[in-house]
Amino acid sequence: MLNEKVAALCNEQINKEFYSAYLYLDIANYYADQGLDGFANWYTIQAQEERDHAILFLQYLQNNGERVTLEAIAKPDKEFNCHRCALEVGYEHEQYVTSLINTIYEAAHEAKDFRTMQFLDWFVKEQGEEEKNADDMLKKYDLYGSDPKGLYSLNSELAARVYTAPSLTL
Ligand code: MG
């Protein structure tokens, strides 16, 4: 059995990761509506990754004898009414998720729960990548997005993103 607080935070994280998937689907919907199918593709794949993260937390708890509780997933409530605004929402959200992972890590460290710390190591690294990806999106948009031809090229680049399963297996 895991430390009670650590297990509770991991269980909450399942919901937060599913919420992330929901938020990214909402962003994908916005871009699809704008005719930016490449941006929509990028965020749809991002949503798939978040769903994977949720399942990894779920499996980790199951593998450690914990009874998982699934809660309602909140409605995506972020406002974004411009192409860049949606990217900003994505970047801010990843910074928030990093803080959530850090909070669980802190609790695991405090409880000397080395197993959970090792499990979370992958997520610590993953969050570094997620923040960089979200920041890169903003940088690319600022470089190319204001010009129709540049936006077209960027959209085409993002259309090429393909889903890959997470490198972490349990
Ligand atoms: Mg995630």
Boltz pocket constraint, residues with backbone or C-beta under 6 A from the ligand:
constraints:
  - pocket:
      binder: B
      contacts: [[A, 17], [A, 20], [A, 49], [A, 50], [A, 53], [A, 97]]
      max_distance: 6.0
